[in-house]
Structure formats: C-alpha cells, structure tokens
C-alpha cells in the first residue's frame, strides 16, 4: 500500500460525508497557505508517517499516520466560531472510528486531535488550526 493512496482515500471519504460545516478536503504534500487563503475553511489531508514492525517471520505490520488539518482565519477569537470548528474536528475524528478501506486492506484503529486548537495561531492575526491524526494498520 502507498501512503499517498491512503491520504487520497481519506480526502475522498471526507468529501463524501456530511459535517456541520461544509468544505472540500484536498490532499497535498505541501500544506502551506497565506492568511488571505484561509478566509474560507480549509481541510487539508497530508500523509504523515509510516512505522514498520515485524509481525512474524513472513509479514510486517505497517502503521500509517495521516494528518487532517482544519484551518480558518477568524476575525476574533469568538467562542461560538471556535466551538463550531472544534466540533468539526471532533466529528471528523469520530467519522473514522473503525473505518475500513477494503480497497487498501486497512482499518483506522486510532484517532487523535492534537492540538484541538492551536493557542499560538489564535493570536492576531487569528487562525483556527486543529489537527486530526488518523492511524491505519496493514499487515503484509
């Protein structure tokens, strides 16, 4: 399995779900945006890491991590808007609990949100940033 294919599948899955805020997720290797670009909600999928361990003599266990960044410029750190974006991050993480991608032979076994929101990014100019990390397992 290729981690790029996995990240593409994650983006497709995000775009097929209905969340409390609308967005179109994109997969990229270079998730860099200008502040003006973040006036609209950005959901970016980025391959993060691969951990390989021996499962037995003839197979390996692959743990893949894929990050989903949720970013939006906000006029001021308003609790209501920040809460709505944090809810989106939580809903995204929950939507991948136990998700199986049969075509890739993998299952999402762990979801982490860290940071739930970046305090540093909330400082003016204010950008909400949250990162959901998905962990997938494959044995080959």
N, CA, C and O atoms as a GROMACS GRO file, in nm:
protein
  560
    1UNK      N    1   0.084  -0.118   0.000
    1UNK     CA    2   0.000   0.000   0.000
    1UNK      C    3   0.089   0.124   0.000
    1UNK      O    4   0.199   0.124   0.055
    2UNK      N    5   0.040   0.227  -0.061
    2UNK     CA    6   0.111   0.354  -0.072
    2UNK      C    7   0.042   0.457   0.019
    2UNK      O    8  -0.080   0.471   0.015
    3UNK      N    9   0.121   0.529   0.099
    3UNK     CA   10   0.063   0.627   0.191
    3UNK      C   11  -0.007   0.741   0.117
    3UNK      O   12  -0.100   0.801   0.171
    4UNK      N   13   0.036   0.772  -0.004
    4UNK     CA   14  -0.033   0.874  -0.085
    4UNK      C   15  -0.172   0.826  -0.123
    4UNK      O   16  -0.269   0.903  -0.116
    5UNK      N   17  -0.183   0.698  -0.162
    5UNK     CA   18  -0.315   0.641  -0.193
    5UNK      C   19  -0.406   0.646  -0.071
    5UNK      O   20  -0.525   0.674  -0.083
    6UNK      N   21  -0.350   0.619   0.046
    6UNK     CA   22  -0.428   0.624   0.170
    6UNK      C   23  -0.476   0.766   0.196
    6UNK      O   24  -0.593   0.787   0.229
    7UNK      N   25  -0.389   0.864   0.183
    7UNK     CA   26  -0.428   1.004   0.204
    7UNK      C   27  -0.536   1.046   0.104
    7UNK      O   28  -0.629   1.118   0.139
    8UNK      N   29  -0.523   1.001  -0.021
    8UNK     CA   30  -0.626   1.030  -0.122
    8UNK      C   31  -0.760   0.970  -0.080
    8UNK      O   32  -0.864   1.034  -0.096
    9UNK      N   33  -0.757   0.848  -0.028
    9UNK     CA   34  -0.880   0.781   0.016
    9UNK      C   35  -0.943   0.855   0.133
    9UNK      O   36  -1.065   0.867   0.141
   10UNK      N   37  -0.860   0.905   0.224
   10UNK     CA   38  -0.910   0.984   0.338
   10UNK      C   39  -0.980   1.110   0.286
   10UNK      O   40  -1.089   1.144   0.333
   11UNK      N   41  -0.919   1.179   0.191
   11UNK     CA   42  -0.981   1.300   0.135
   11UNK      C   43  -1.114   1.267   0.068
   11UNK      O   44  -1.212   1.340   0.085
   12UNK      N   45  -1.118   1.159  -0.009
   12UNK     CA   46  -1.244   1.117  -0.072
   12UNK      C   47  -1.351   1.087   0.032
   12UNK      O   48  -1.467   1.125   0.015
   13UNK      N   49  -1.312   1.019   0.138
   13UNK     CA   50  -1.406   0.985   0.244
   13UNK      C   51  -1.460   1.111   0.312
   13UNK      O   52  -1.580   1.122   0.337
   14UNK      N   53  -1.372   1.206   0.340
   14UNK     CA   54  -1.416   1.333   0.400
   14UNK      C   55  -1.517   1.404   0.311
   14UNK      O   56  -1.615   1.459   0.360
   15UNK      N   57  -1.493   1.402   0.182
   15UNK     CA   58  -1.580   1.473   0.088
   15UNK      C   59  -1.713   1.403   0.066
   15UNK      O   60  -1.806   1.462   0.012
   16UNK      N   61  -1.723   1.277   0.106
   16UNK     CA   62  -1.848   1.204   0.088
   16UNK      C   63  -1.937   1.209   0.213
   16UNK      O   64  -2.051   1.164   0.209
   17UNK      N   65  -1.885   1.264   0.322
   17UNK     CA   66  -1.961   1.275   0.447
   17UNK      C   67  -2.029   1.411   0.456
   17UNK      O   68  -1.993   1.505   0.385
   18UNK      N   69  -2.129   1.420   0.544
   18UNK     CA   70  -2.194   1.547   0.574
   18UNK      C   71  -2.155   1.589   0.715
   18UNK      O   72  -2.185   1.518   0.811
   19UNK      N   73  -2.089   1.702   0.727
   19UNK     CA   74  -2.047   1.754   0.856
   19UNK      C   75  -2.122   1.883   0.886
   19UNK      O   76  -2.193   1.935   0.800
   20UNK      N   77  -2.105   1.936   1.009
   20UNK     CA   78  -2.178   2.056   1.050
   20UNK      C   79  -2.134   2.182   0.974
   20UNK      O   80  -2.207   2.280   0.969
   21UNK      N   81  -2.014   2.179   0.914
   21UNK     CA   82  -1.966   2.288   0.829
   21UNK      C   83  -1.929   2.229   0.694
   21UNK      O   84  -1.880   2.116   0.686
   22UNK      N   85  -1.952   2.304   0.588
   22UNK     CA   86  -1.921   2.250   0.455
   22UNK      C   87  -1.779   2.285   0.414
   22UNK      O   88  -1.727   2.392   0.446
   23UNK      N   89  -1.717   2.192   0.343
   23UNK     CA   90  -1.580   2.209   0.295
   23UNK      C   91  -1.554   2.106   0.187
   23UNK      O   92  -1.629   2.010   0.171
   24UNK      N   93  -1.446   2.127   0.114
   24UNK     CA   94  -1.394   2.027   0.022
   24UNK      C   95  -1.251   1.999   0.065
   24UNK      O   96  -1.164   2.085   0.057
   25UNK      N   97  -1.229   1.877   0.112
   25UNK     CA   98  -1.095   1.838   0.157
   25UNK      C   99  -1.004   1.816   0.037
   25UNK      O  100  -1.048   1.766  -0.067
   26UNK      N  101  -0.879   1.854   0.053
   26UNK     CA  102  -0.780   1.827  -0.051
   26UNK      C  103  -0.661   1.754   0.011
   26UNK      O  104  -0.628   1.775   0.128
   27UNK      N  105  -0.597   1.670  -0.068
   27UNK     CA  106  -0.474   1.605  -0.026
   27UNK      C  107  -0.358   1.680  -0.090
   27UNK      O  108  -0.358   1.706  -0.210
   28UNK      N  109  -0.260   1.712  -0.008
   28UNK     CA  110  -0.142   1.780  -0.060
   28UNK      C  111  -0.020   1.735   0.018
   28UNK      O  112  -0.032   1.685   0.130
   29UNK      N  113   0.096   1.753  -0.040
   29UNK     CA  114   0.221   1.726   0.029
   29UNK      C  115   0.280   1.853   0.089
   29UNK      O  116   0.371   1.848   0.171
   30UNK      N  117   0.227   1.968   0.047
   30UNK     CA  118   0.279   2.097   0.091
   30UNK      C  119   0.164   2.184   0.141
   30UNK      O  120   0.111   2.266   0.065
   31UNK      N  121   0.124   2.168   0.266
   31UNK     CA  122   0.006   2.237   0.319
   31UNK      C  123   0.035   2.379   0.370
   31UNK      O  124   0.018   2.408   0.488
   32UNK      N  125   0.078   2.464   0.280
   32UNK     CA  126   0.113   2.600   0.320
   32UNK      C  127   0.016   2.698   0.255
   32UNK      O  128  -0.006   2.695   0.134
   33UNK      N  129  -0.041   2.786   0.339
   33UNK     CA  130  -0.139   2.881   0.290
   33UNK      C  131  -0.104   3.021   0.339
   33UNK      O  132  -0.044   3.038   0.444
   34UNK      N  133  -0.143   3.119   0.260
   34UNK     CA  134  -0.136   3.259   0.302
   34UNK      C  135  -0.260   3.288   0.385
   34UNK      O  136  -0.363   3.221   0.370
   35UNK      N  137  -0.250   3.387   0.473
   35UNK     CA  138  -0.363   3.423   0.558
   35UNK      C  139  -0.488   3.452   0.476
   35UNK      O  140  -0.598   3.411   0.514
   36UNK      N  141  -0.474   3.522   0.365
   36UNK     CA  142  -0.591   3.556   0.281
   36UNK      C  143  -0.659   3.431   0.225
   36UNK      O  144  -0.780   3.431   0.202
   37UNK      N  145  -0.582   3.323   0.205
   37UNK     CA  146  -0.639   3.198   0.153
   37UNK      C  147  -0.727   3.130   0.257
   37UNK      O  148  -0.815   3.051   0.222
   38UNK      N  149  -0.704   3.161   0.385
   38UNK     CA  150  -0.776   3.093   0.492
   38UNK      C  151  -0.904   3.166   0.532
   38UNK      O  152  -0.964   3.134   0.636
   39UNK      N  153  -0.947   3.262   0.452
   39UNK     CA  154  -1.074   3.329   0.479
   39UNK      C  155  -1.188   3.228   0.472
   39UNK      O  156  -1.290   3.244   0.540
   40UNK      N  157  -1.172   3.125   0.390
   40UNK     CA  158  -1.268   3.014   0.385
   40UNK      C  159  -1.207   2.894   0.456
   40UNK      O  160  -1.084   2.882   0.466
   41UNK      N  161  -1.291   2.807   0.503
   41UNK     CA  162  -1.247   2.687   0.574
   41UNK      C  163  -1.164   2.598   0.483
   41UNK      O  164  -1.206   2.565   0.372
   42UNK      N  165  -1.046   2.558   0.531
   42UNK     CA  166  -0.959   2.465   0.459
   42UNK      C  167  -0.946   2.336   0.540
   42UNK      O  168  -0.916   2.340   0.660
   43UNK      N  169  -0.970   2.225   0.476
   43UNK     CA  170  -0.946   2.093   0.535
   43UNK      C  171  -0.845   2.025   0.444
   43UNK      O  172  -0.874   1.994   0.328
   44UNK      N  173  -0.727   2.001   0.500
   44UNK     CA  174  -0.614   1.953   0.421
   44UNK      C  175  -0.568   1.819   0.474
   44UNK      O  176  -0.547   1.803   0.594
   45UNK      N  177  -0.551   1.723   0.385
   45UNK     CA  178  -0.507   1.588   0.421
   45UNK      C  179  -0.361   1.573   0.378
   45UNK      O  180  -0.325   1.599   0.264
   46UNK      N  181  -0.277   1.530   0.474
   46UNK     CA  182  -0.134   1.519   0.450
   46UNK      C  183  -0.083   1.386   0.503
   46UNK      O  184  -0.108   1.354   0.620
   47UNK      N  185  -0.013   1.306   0.421
   47UNK     CA  186   0.050   1.185   0.474
   47UNK      C  187   0.155   1.225   0.577
   47UNK      O  188   0.232   1.319   0.554
   48UNK      N  189   0.159   1.156   0.692
   48UNK     CA  190   0.249   1.197   0.800
   48UNK      C  191   0.364   1.101   0.824
   48UNK      O  192   0.480   1.143   0.823
   49UNK      N  193   0.334   0.972   0.846
   49UNK     CA  194   0.443   0.880   0.880
   49UNK      C  195   0.404   0.736   0.851
   49UNK      O  196   0.287   0.703   0.831
   50UNK      N  197   0.508   0.651   0.850
   50UNK     CA  198   0.490   0.506   0.838
   50UNK      C  199   0.581   0.442   0.941
   50UNK      O  200   0.700   0.472   0.946
   51UNK      N  201   0.526   0.353   1.022
   51UNK     CA  202   0.604   0.277   1.118
   51UNK      C  203   0.594   0.130   1.078
   51UNK      O  204   0.484   0.077   1.063
   52UNK      N  205   0.708   0.063   1.062
   52UNK     CA  206   0.710  -0.076   1.017
   52UNK      C  207   0.770  -0.163   1.127
   52UNK      O  208   0.880  -0.136   1.175
   53UNK      N  209   0.697  -0.269   1.165
   53UNK     CA  210   0.746  -0.365   1.264
   53UNK      C  211   0.723  -0.505   1.210
   53UNK      O  212   0.632  -0.528   1.130
   54UNK      N  213   0.806  -0.598   1.254
   54UNK     CA  214   0.787  -0.738   1.214
   54UNK      C  215   0.665  -0.794   1.287
   54UNK      O  216   0.656  -0.784   1.409
   55UNK      N  217   0.573  -0.851   1.211
   55UNK     CA  218   0.457  -0.916   1.271
   55UNK      C  219   0.491  -1.061   1.302
   55UNK      O  220   0.455  -1.113   1.408
   56UNK      N  221   0.560  -1.125   1.210
   56UNK     CA  222   0.613  -1.260   1.227
   56UNK      C  223   0.724  -1.277   1.123
   56UNK      O  224   0.767  -1.180   1.062
   57UNK      N  225   0.770  -1.399   1.104
   57UNK     CA  226   0.883  -1.420   1.011
   57UNK      C  227   0.852  -1.380   0.867
   57UNK      O  228   0.942  -1.341   0.792
   58UNK      N  229   0.727  -1.391   0.828
   58UNK     CA  230   0.695  -1.370   0.687
   58UNK      C  231   0.613  -1.244   0.658
   58UNK      O  232   0.581  -1.216   0.543
   59UNK      N  233   0.580  -1.167   0.761
   59UNK     CA  234   0.499  -1.047   0.734
   59UNK      C  235   0.539  -0.932   0.827
   59UNK      O  236   0.598  -0.952   0.933
   60UNK      N  237   0.504  -0.815   0.783
   60UNK     CA  238   0.530  -0.693   0.860
   60UNK      C  239   0.400  -0.623   0.892
   60UNK      O  240   0.300  -0.636   0.820
   61UNK      N  241   0.401  -0.548   1.001
   61UNK     CA  242   0.288  -0.467   1.041
   61UNK      C  243   0.323  -0.322   1.010
   61UNK      O  244   0.425  -0.270   1.055
   62UNK      N  245   0.238  -0.257   0.932
   62UNK     CA  246   0.260  -0.118   0.892
   62UNK      C  247   0.156  -0.031   0.962
   62UNK      O  248   0.036  -0.054   0.950
   63UNK      N  249   0.204   0.068   1.033
   63UNK     CA  250   0.116   0.168   1.092
   63UNK      C  251   0.137   0.299   1.016
   63UNK      O  252   0.246   0.356   1.018
   64UNK      N  253   0.032   0.343   0.949
   64UNK     CA  254   0.037   0.465   0.870
   64UNK      C  255  -0.034   0.576   0.947
   64UNK      O  256  -0.139   0.553   1.007
   65UNK      N  257   0.023   0.696   0.944
   65UNK     CA  258  -0.044   0.811   1.002
   65UNK      C  259  -0.072   0.913   0.892
   65UNK      O  260   0.012   0.942   0.807
   66UNK      N  261  -0.194   0.965   0.897
   66UNK     CA  262  -0.238   1.069   0.803
   66UNK      C  263  -0.295   1.183   0.887
   66UNK      O  264  -0.379   1.161   0.975
   67UNK      N  265  -0.249   1.305   0.861
   67UNK     CA  266  -0.300   1.422   0.931
   67UNK      C  267  -0.408   1.491   0.850
   67UNK      O  268  -0.402   1.498   0.727
   68UNK      N  269  -0.507   1.541   0.922
   68UNK     CA  270  -0.611   1.625   0.863
   68UNK      C  271  -0.605   1.759   0.936
   68UNK      O  272  -0.634   1.766   1.055
   69UNK      N  273  -0.568   1.864   0.865
   69UNK     CA  274  -0.562   1.997   0.924
   69UNK      C  275  -0.692   2.071   0.894
   69UNK      O  276  -0.738   2.075   0.780
   70UNK      N  277  -0.748   2.130   0.998
   70UNK     CA  278  -0.868   2.212   0.985
   70UNK      C  279  -0.824   2.355   1.015
   70UNK      O  280  -0.779   2.383   1.126
   71UNK      N  281  -0.836   2.445   0.917
   71UNK     CA  282  -0.787   2.581   0.934
   71UNK      C  283  -0.886   2.683   0.878
   71UNK      O  284  -0.946   2.663   0.772
   72UNK      N  285  -0.899   2.792   0.953
   72UNK     CA  286  -0.983   2.902   0.906
   72UNK      C  287  -0.941   3.030   0.977
   72UNK      O  288  -0.925   3.031   1.099
   73UNK      N  289  -0.924   3.136   0.900
   73UNK     CA  290  -0.898   3.267   0.960
   73UNK      C  291  -1.026   3.314   1.028
   73UNK      O  292  -1.135   3.303   0.971
   74UNK      N  293  -1.011   3.364   1.148
   74UNK     CA  294  -1.128   3.415   1.221
   74UNK      C  295  -1.102   3.560   1.258
   74UNK      O  296  -0.988   3.600   1.286
   75UNK      N  297  -1.209   3.639   1.258
   75UNK     CA  298  -1.194   3.782   1.283
   75UNK      C  299  -1.144   3.809   1.425
   75UNK      O  300  -1.059   3.896   1.447
   76UNK      N  301  -1.198   3.734   1.520
   76UNK     CA  302  -1.155   3.744   1.660
   76UNK      C  303  -1.180   3.609   1.724
   76UNK      O  304  -1.262   3.531   1.675
   77UNK      N  305  -1.110   3.580   1.831
   77UNK     CA  306  -1.130   3.450   1.896
   77UNK      C  307  -1.269   3.441   1.961
   77UNK      O  308  -1.281   3.446   2.084
   78UNK      N  309  -1.370   3.427   1.880
   78UNK     CA  310  -1.509   3.417   1.925
   78UNK      C  311  -1.539   3.274   1.967
   78UNK      O  312  -1.515   3.180   1.891
   79UNK      N  313  -1.590   3.258   2.088
   79UNK     CA  314  -1.616   3.123   2.140
   79UNK      C  315  -1.706   3.042   2.048
   79UNK      O  316  -1.683   2.923   2.027
   80UNK      N  317  -1.808   3.105   1.993
   80UNK     CA  318  -1.905   3.031   1.911
   80UNK      C  319  -1.839   2.975   1.785
   80UNK      O  320  -1.859   2.858   1.752
   81UNK      N  321  -1.761   3.057   1.715
   81UNK     CA  322  -1.696   3.010   1.593
   81UNK      C  323  -1.589   2.905   1.625
   81UNK      O  324  -1.578   2.804   1.556
   82UNK      N  325  -1.510   2.929   1.730
   82UNK     CA  326  -1.408   2.832   1.771
   82UNK      C  327  -1.472   2.701   1.812
   82UNK      O  328  -1.424   2.594   1.775
   83UNK      N  329  -1.582   2.707   1.888
   83UNK     CA  330  -1.652   2.585   1.929
   83UNK      C  331  -1.703   2.507   1.808
   83UNK      O  332  -1.693   2.385   1.804
   84UNK      N  333  -1.756   2.578   1.711
   84UNK     CA  334  -1.807   2.513   1.590
   84UNK      C  335  -1.694   2.442   1.515
   84UNK      O  336  -1.713   2.331   1.465
   85UNK      N  337  -1.577   2.505   1.507
   85UNK     CA  338  -1.463   2.444   1.439
   85UNK      C  339  -1.406   2.327   1.519
   85UNK      O  340  -1.364   2.227   1.462
   86UNK      N  341  -1.406   2.339   1.654
   86UNK     CA  342  -1.363   2.225   1.737
   86UNK      C  343  -1.460   2.108   1.722
   86UNK      O  344  -1.417   1.993   1.717
   87UNK      N  345  -1.589   2.138   1.714
   87UNK     CA  346  -1.688   2.032   1.692
   87UNK      C  347  -1.663   1.962   1.558
   87UNK      O  348  -1.676   1.840   1.549
   88UNK      N  349  -1.626   2.039   1.457
   88UNK     CA  350  -1.595   1.979   1.327
   88UNK      C  351  -1.477   1.883   1.340
   88UNK      O  352  -1.482   1.772   1.288
   89UNK      N  353  -1.371   1.925   1.409
   89UNK     CA  354  -1.254   1.837   1.428
   89UNK      C  355  -1.295   1.708   1.499
   89UNK      O  356  -1.252   1.600   1.460
   90UNK      N  357  -1.378   1.721   1.601
   90UNK     CA  358  -1.424   1.603   1.675
   90UNK      C  359  -1.510   1.513   1.586
   90UNK      O  360  -1.494   1.391   1.587
   91UNK      N  361  -1.601   1.573   1.511
   91UNK     CA  362  -1.686   1.494   1.420
   91UNK      C  363  -1.604   1.422   1.314
   91UNK      O  364  -1.633   1.307   1.280
   92UNK      N  365  -1.501   1.488   1.263
   92UNK     CA  366  -1.414   1.423   1.164
   92UNK      C  367  -1.344   1.303   1.227
   92UNK      O  368  -1.343   1.195   1.169
   93UNK      N  369  -1.287   1.322   1.346
   93UNK     CA  370  -1.219   1.211   1.413
   93UNK      C  371  -1.315   1.094   1.437
   93UNK      O  372  -1.281   0.979   1.409
   94UNK      N  373  -1.434   1.124   1.487
   94UNK     CA  374  -1.533   1.018   1.513
   94UNK      C  375  -1.574   0.945   1.386
   94UNK      O  376  -1.600   0.824   1.390
   95UNK      N  377  -1.580   1.015   1.274
   95UNK     CA  378  -1.626   0.952   1.150
   95UNK      C  379  -1.528   0.847   1.098
   95UNK      O  380  -1.564   0.767   1.012
   96UNK      N  381  -1.405   0.848   1.149
   96UNK     CA  382  -1.306   0.749   1.105
   96UNK      C  383  -1.288   0.634   1.204
   96UNK      O  384  -1.205   0.546   1.180
   97UNK      N  385  -1.363   0.632   1.314
   97UNK     CA  386  -1.351   0.523   1.411
   97UNK      C  387  -1.384   0.391   1.344
   97UNK      O  388  -1.497   0.370   1.297
   98UNK      N  389  -1.286   0.302   1.338
   98UNK     CA  390  -1.307   0.169   1.280
   98UNK      C  391  -1.330   0.168   1.131
   98UNK      O  392  -1.369   0.065   1.076
   99UNK      N  393  -1.306   0.280   1.063
   99UNK     CA  394  -1.330   0.286   0.918
   99UNK      C  395  -1.235   0.192   0.846
   99UNK      O  396  -1.114   0.194   0.870
  100UNK      N  397  -1.291   0.112   0.758
  100UNK     CA  398  -1.214   0.015   0.679
  100UNK      C  399  -1.212   0.062   0.535
  100UNK      O  400  -1.316   0.095   0.477
  101UNK      N  401  -1.093   0.065   0.477
  101UNK     CA  402  -1.078   0.088   0.334
  101UNK      C  403  -1.042  -0.046   0.273
  101UNK      O  404  -0.925  -0.083   0.266
  102UNK      N  405  -1.144  -0.119   0.227
  102UNK     CA  406  -1.124  -0.254   0.174
  102UNK      C  407  -1.029  -0.254   0.055
  102UNK      O  408  -0.948  -0.346   0.040
  103UNK      N  409  -1.039  -0.152  -0.029
  103UNK     CA  410  -0.953  -0.147  -0.148
  103UNK      C  411  -0.805  -0.134  -0.113
  103UNK      O  412  -0.719  -0.167  -0.194
  104UNK      N  413  -0.775  -0.086   0.008
  104UNK     CA  414  -0.636  -0.072   0.052
  104UNK      C  415  -0.599  -0.175   0.158
  104UNK      O  416  -0.483  -0.186   0.197
  105UNK      N  417  -0.698  -0.250   0.205
  105UNK     CA  418  -0.672  -0.352   0.307
  105UNK      C  419  -0.629  -0.294   0.441
  105UNK      O  420  -0.542  -0.348   0.508
  106UNK      N  421  -0.691  -0.182   0.480
  106UNK     CA  422  -0.651  -0.117   0.603
  106UNK      C  423  -0.771  -0.072   0.685
  106UNK      O  424  -0.881  -0.054   0.633
  107UNK      N  425  -0.747  -0.055   0.815
  107UNK     CA  426  -0.850  -0.009   0.906
  107UNK      C  427  -0.793   0.104   0.991
  107UNK      O  428  -0.676   0.101   1.030
  108UNK      N  429  -0.877   0.203   1.020
  108UNK     CA  430  -0.837   0.313   1.107
  108UNK      C  431  -0.861   0.269   1.251
  108UNK      O  432  -0.975   0.250   1.293
  109UNK      N  433  -0.753   0.253   1.327
  109UNK     CA  434  -0.766   0.200   1.462
  109UNK      C  435  -0.749   0.305   1.572
  109UNK      O  436  -0.775   0.277   1.689
  110UNK      N  437  -0.706   0.426   1.535
  110UNK     CA  438  -0.685   0.529   1.636
  110UNK      C  439  -0.700   0.666   1.572
  110UNK      O  440  -0.656   0.690   1.460
  111UNK      N  441  -0.765   0.758   1.647
  111UNK     CA  442  -0.782   0.895   1.602
  111UNK      C  443  -0.739   0.988   1.717
  111UNK      O  444  -0.781   0.968   1.832
  112UNK      N  445  -0.658   1.086   1.686
  112UNK     CA  446  -0.609   1.180   1.787
  112UNK      C  447  -0.630   1.322   1.734
  112UNK      O  448  -0.609   1.349   1.616
  113UNK      N  449  -0.670   1.412   1.824
  113UNK     CA  450  -0.681   1.553   1.787
  113UNK      C  451  -0.579   1.629   1.872
  113UNK      O  452  -0.597   1.645   1.992
  114UNK      N  453  -0.473   1.676   1.808
  114UNK     CA  454  -0.366   1.746   1.880
  114UNK      C  455  -0.294   1.841   1.785
  114UNK      O  456  -0.219   1.797   1.698
  115UNK      N  457  -0.316   1.968   1.801
  115UNK     CA  458  -0.394   2.033   1.906
  115UNK      C  459  -0.543   2.037   1.869
  115UNK      O  460  -0.581   2.036   1.752
  116UNK      N  461  -0.626   2.041   1.973
  116UNK     CA  462  -0.768   2.061   1.949
  116UNK      C  463  -0.787   2.198   1.883
  116UNK      O  464  -0.867   2.214   1.791
  117UNK      N  465  -0.713   2.294   1.932
  117UNK     CA  466  -0.696   2.422   1.862
  117UNK      C  467  -0.562   2.480   1.906
  117UNK      O  468  -0.523   2.466   2.022
  118UNK      N  469  -0.494   2.543   1.815
  118UNK     CA  470  -0.362   2.599   1.843
  118UNK      C  471  -0.377   2.737   1.906
  118UNK      O  472  -0.424   2.830   1.841
  119UNK      N  473  -0.337   2.748   2.032
  119UNK     CA  474  -0.345   2.876   2.102
  119UNK      C  475  -0.255   2.978   2.033
  119UNK      O  476  -0.291   3.096   2.024
  120UNK      N  477  -0.139   2.934   1.986
  120UNK     CA  478  -0.047   3.025   1.918
  120UNK      C  479  -0.109   3.085   1.792
  120UNK      O  480  -0.087   3.203   1.762
  121UNK      N  481  -0.184   3.005   1.718
  121UNK     CA  482  -0.244   3.054   1.594
  121UNK      C  483  -0.364   3.145   1.618
  121UNK      O  484  -0.402   3.223   1.530
  122UNK      N  485  -0.425   3.135   1.736
  122UNK     CA  486  -0.541   3.218   1.768
  122UNK      C  487  -0.498   3.363   1.793
  122UNK      O  488  -0.579   3.455   1.781
  123UNK      N  489  -0.371   3.383   1.829
  123UNK     CA  490  -0.320   3.519   1.850
  123UNK      C  491  -0.332   3.596   1.718
  123UNK      O  492  -0.316   3.537   1.611
  124UNK      N  493  -0.362   3.726   1.723
  124UNK     CA  494  -0.376   3.803   1.598
  124UNK      C  495  -0.251   3.795   1.511
  124UNK      O  496  -0.140   3.802   1.564
  125UNK      N  497  -0.265   3.781   1.380
  125UNK     CA  498  -0.392   3.757   1.310
  125UNK      C  499  -0.443   3.617   1.341
  125UNK      O  500  -0.368   3.520   1.334
  126UNK      N  501  -0.569   3.607   1.374
  126UNK     CA  502  -0.626   3.484   1.429
  126UNK      C  503  -0.659   3.381   1.322
  126UNK      O  504  -0.733   3.407   1.227
  127UNK      N  505  -0.602   3.262   1.340
  127UNK     CA  506  -0.632   3.148   1.254
  127UNK      C  507  -0.662   3.029   1.344
  127UNK      O  508  -0.580   2.991   1.427
  128UNK      N  509  -0.779   2.972   1.327
  128UNK     CA  510  -0.810   2.848   1.397
  128UNK      C  511  -0.735   2.735   1.326
  128UNK      O  512  -0.744   2.721   1.204
  129UNK      N  513  -0.662   2.655   1.404
  129UNK     CA  514  -0.592   2.539   1.349
  129UNK      C  515  -0.611   2.422   1.443
  129UNK      O  516  -0.584   2.431   1.562
  130UNK      N  517  -0.658   2.311   1.388
  130UNK     CA  518  -0.671   2.186   1.461
  130UNK      C  519  -0.617   2.076   1.372
  130UNK      O  520  -0.630   2.082   1.249
  131UNK      N  521  -0.556   1.974   1.433
  131UNK     CA  522  -0.501   1.864   1.354
  131UNK      C  523  -0.554   1.731   1.408
  131UNK      O  524  -0.535   1.697   1.524
  132UNK      N  525  -0.620   1.658   1.320
  132UNK     CA  526  -0.667   1.522   1.350
  132UNK      C  527  -0.566   1.426   1.288
  132UNK      O  528  -0.539   1.433   1.168
  133UNK      N  529  -0.512   1.336   1.370
  133UNK     CA  530  -0.420   1.235   1.320
  133UNK      C  531  -0.492   1.100   1.319
  133UNK      O  532  -0.544   1.056   1.422
  134UNK      N  533  -0.495   1.038   1.203
  134UNK     CA  534  -0.557   0.906   1.187
  134UNK      C  535  -0.446   0.802   1.177
  134UNK      O  536  -0.347   0.822   1.107
  135UNK      N  537  -0.464   0.690   1.247
  135UNK     CA  538  -0.370   0.579   1.244
  135UNK      C  539  -0.436   0.460   1.177
  135UNK      O  540  -0.544   0.417   1.217
  136UNK      N  541  -0.370   0.407   1.075
  136UNK     CA  542  -0.420   0.292   0.999
  136UNK      C  543  -0.320   0.178   1.011
  136UNK      O  544  -0.199   0.199   1.019
  137UNK      N  545  -0.372   0.056   1.012
  137UNK     CA  546  -0.288  -0.062   1.024
  137UNK      C  547  -0.307  -0.154   0.904
  137UNK      O  548  -0.419  -0.176   0.857
  138UNK      N  549  -0.193  -0.207   0.856
  138UNK     CA  550  -0.191  -0.305   0.748
  138UNK      C  551  -0.089  -0.411   0.785
  138UNK      O  552   0.020  -0.379   0.833
  139UNK      N  553  -0.123  -0.537   0.763
  139UNK     CA  554  -0.026  -0.645   0.781
  139UNK      C  555  -0.004  -0.709   0.645
  139UNK      O  556  -0.097  -0.758   0.582
  140UNK      N  557   0.123  -0.708   0.601
  140UNK     CA  558   0.158  -0.765   0.470
  140UNK      C  559   0.273  -0.863   0.488
  140UNK      O  560   0.319  -0.922   0.391
   0.00000   0.00000   0.00000
